[in-house]
Structures are given as structure tokens and as C-alpha cells.
């Protein structure tokens, strides 16, 4: 008999059993919903035999890991269908991603017009309930099995493992770590969504592969709701609105690196100004650290061992340097530059730091996934006694910022991962401080065991936008390891040297990504204080241009952002164009307005507000943006 311990601490005796047996023993409903099982912290196939005492968690689609398993399995389902319809196709990789799943395929003459027949074949495979069969092979045997397949040969040769696993789904076989759902019958509702090109290994010197994206859910209702959201999201796509509103652009000369135009730069600056003002209220100092730093610093911080594949490198005076992917090490040097006393703590140091991270070309997505971005980082140095209060203060700060932008959110607490720096005692202290702060604020949270950063546990804030989509943005991380690694100290009240606790926090996360979210959340209709064009004055004819200029100058003198449209176009066309540009207020001026010192006002939703004395209307506008100037 073996003892199985459940997440609530209860346990039950079993003979040797599978994860599915355990799920069914709890309830038939859970057995139907289960997609995988976590055994002693590792997510595995549900049909795995458990032969010794273990702590388990049944994984369903409601869990983050469950969604990933479900959609990665869906990628294999799609590949199995393509493999049958296009027997000469060669497959590279097929991961689950934020927007669903995809597979990169070397295949001729496959287009989006083939989606219907691929989906039909996928449905046949679902009906046949093909089991996902896992098998482990030696490297040598794997090379023999995939002889003649340069894509699989590359994966095998690059692997440092002596054994590799494959999964068989009917006639389709692929190298894969897994895990997967028990059988294809679980994958009932899916939709192929788009087709794109992706260079093999993300290198534009290599062959362009066909990338097919899809989305999947356990039932048709969830799929239908998601497809509705996708249709709404198309109207709000920040990439399209960014172009329409002249906010930013991307260019082949710098793939994955955004170019901000005047209007986009205005909003970007407003986001920074607002955050900076709120930081000053809360006693923050601000620093600015270099973008390029010596290799020795990244070795010391641990990033060289844990994050190297995401970094860019260069040589200066024959020495290795790295472009920073994070701001923390630079701020550690700033702290270390001076002697510190307990009287200074807590010390709150903020930085709007430009970082660079290497992302594969296939995952680049407008402002949501770029290769350089600005983090609104802060590093708080405090005593262990101050730690909880500082975390509470950060939770309150983040709550204020998100509510200002109109976001709801939920919180997730992530604990020690498998690969981590520091002792268990240190991790226990850090995790306890985060839990206590959340409980003190009476905040509900989801626990993600083993999902923390390599240097400490964290709280993540997941924002819900106007389409009920969620985005991970803010984070609070407790770090005992970096102060140890960098030998940070402060003079304690007892006259001895002590090590501070370091808290990492970001609220926007990435300013660029947050801006992309705001564009879609507001559908481009920014509130007055953020808007790059708050007022547009339309002249009925050229003879009214002087009056328009007079009104415009008075508005500008009070800090309003105003444009004049004096083109020789009809007033109806000018109004439509202003509405397309999401201008907050559209003012029409003509003979009557000059005579009465008024402007005829309408908003961007075509609601006519009528004639208003322009000086009185100016006061209304100033009142609308008060508190954000």
C-alpha cells in the first residue's frame, strides 16, 4: 500500500495506482475534468503509475498548468491531423502559448484555406480517442528513429540528456517532454486561428517554416465565448490602433524594437510622470543605471547561470559585457556605493530602466512581446522587522494605480521553484512575510507552488481588462539572496553590521506592454489626462481660422493639447476624421460661434453637447484633468 497526500493535508491509502484512479476515487466528475497530475511538485501524465508515497494535486483546465497541458496536447492533435493530410510534412516544435498553441511545420502548399479539412480530421482523431503514449529512448535510438529528419536530429543533438521522451498519438510520433491529456477524446472544442511564417530556430538565415496557431477548450460554450472575445479584440487590436492613431511603429531594421511617434511618446511620458509623482508621495528616490554591464556582475547576480539564453552580449576592450535584461544588479551597486544606517531604512529606490531580452521572432507581438522595454522597477531595502509593513504598502500602492486606470485584478503567490538560490530557512521567512501581508490586507490569492523566481518568492498581480482578458503586470518579490551575494550591509541599532532585505517591485511591469494593454482596454479612447489630442477645433471655412487660432492659444496656455483642422473639407468629413482619431472633444467654429464667443461641442462618441462659451468650456476641461497634471 502507498500513502497519497492531498493538497489539504489529508491522505489516503492506495494500492499501486494511476493519477486517473486517484481522481476517480475523489469523484467521477473530477475524473472527467482531470487532464494531468502533479506528483511531488512535478506535473505528469494522468495515466502514470504511482508506486510510492507521494503528495499529489489533480490538475484540471481551471489550473494554469492544466491549460498548458490541454493546449500542448491540442498542438499534437493538430499535428497528427496535418501529418495524415500532408504526409511529407516535417515538424519542428509545437508549444502552448499565451494565445493558445501553435506548430512550426516544414510543409508545401498549406494555407489557411486548408484549415477546414484539418479541423475535420482533428475531429475524427478526437472521436477515435487516441491515447497519448509516452516512451523513453536513448539518444542513439532517438537518432535512429528520426533518421532523415533534420529538425528532430537538431533537437536530439542539442539535448544534454542521455534519454529523451517521445509521444505517440495514433500514427503521429514526436519528441516531447509532455505531459499530455490521457487521450484525444478530451480535446473536444478547438479552432485554428491563423497562419504565419517563422524562421527555423528564429534565425532569418534559416528556412521559413509554416506556423499554424489554434485555440482549444474543454467545451463548445467556452470556445464560443472566446471566439466572441477575439472578434471584439480585433476591433481593439493595439497594433492596428497604434498605426491608426499614429502612436508607434515597427521596422525591419530593428525587429521586435518599438519606435514611438510623437503621440505615443506623449502617452508613454504621461504614464511615467504619473507613476513618478505617486512614487515621490511615498518617499521613493530615483536612480538611473547603465544598460551595458560587465559579465562579472551577471555571474555574481546569478543571471549568467539562470538567464543567459535571454540576454544580449558584446565585448568592450576585449572583455565580455551583457546588455541588462533586468535593473536589479545596477541598483545593488548604487546601494553599495554608500554606507547605510538603520535610520535610513526603509530605502525605496525606483528606476525606469530600459532592458533588453532576446525573444524568438515567432513570439513577438506588437507592444505585448518586444525585445526592449522600460521596467518601472523599484528596489526597497529594509530590515526584517519592516518587511511586512513595506509589502502591505506596496499592495496598497499597486491597488491605487490599477484602480486609477480602471482595472480589476487578482493576485497569485508563487513559492520556491525547483532551481533556487538560498537556504530553505530564508525561503520560509520570505514566503511567510508575503502571506502575512496578504492576510493583513484581507486579500484573496491563488497559491502557485514552485513558481517563484530563482532568487525569491513573489506576488503577481493579474489585471482584467474590459474584455475580461487577464494580463500579468505587477509583481512584489522578496529577496534575501541578492543582498547576500553582493554583501550589502547597514549599521544596526546595536552597532553591528546587518544585511538588509531586498524587495523587488514593478507595477506597470513593462511600460510598453502596459501601454498596449491600455490601448485595447480603452479601445483607443484615452481619458483626457492621457490623451495625446484632447481637443480638435474644426473650422467651417478659412475665414474662421483666426478665431480657431485664438481659442486654441488660450487652451494651450492652460496646458491643453489642441489641434486645428482647417482643411478644405466638409465639416462632416472633419468630424468623422476626428472621431477616427479618438479625440476627446471636437469643437466646430463658424459665424455664429464667433459672434457669441462660443464653440459647438461634441464628443468622440458623436454626442452633441451644443454651444458653450469657450472660456467656460475651458474651465470644464481643466476640471476634468485636475489631479493628473
Buried (B, 14 or more C-beta within 10 A) or exposed (E): EBEBBBEEEEEEEBEEBBBBBBBBBEEEEBBEBBBBBBBEBEBBBBBBEBEEBBBBBBBBBEBEBBBBBBBBBBBBBBBBBBBBBBEEBBBBBBBBBEBBBBBBBBBEEBEEEBBEEBBEBBBEBBEEEBBBBBEEBEBEBBBEBBEEBEBBBBBBEEEEEEEBBBBBBBEBBBBBEBBBBBBBBBBBBBBBBEBEEBBBBBEEEEEEBBBBBBBBBBEEEBBEEBBEEBEBBEEBBBBBBBBEBBBBEBEEEEEBBBEBBEBBBBBBEBBBEBBBEBBEEBEBEEBEBEBEBBBEBBBBBBBBEBBBEBBBEEEEEEEBBBBBBBBBBBBBBBBBEEEBEBEEBBBBBBBBBBBBBBBBBBBBBBBBBBBBBBBBBBBBBBBEEBBBBBBBBBBEBBBEBBEBBEBEBBBBBBBBBEEBBBEEEBBEBBBBBBBBBBEEBEBEBEEBBBBBBBBBBBBBBBBBBBBEBEBBBBBBBBBBBBBBBBEBBBBEEEEEEBBBBBBBBBBBBBBBBBBBBBBBBBBBBBBBBBBBBBBBBBBBEEEBBEBBBBBBEBBEEEEBBBBBBBEEEEBEEBBEBBBEBBBBBBBBBBEEBBEEEBBBBBBBEEEEBEBBEBEEBBEEBBEBBEEBE
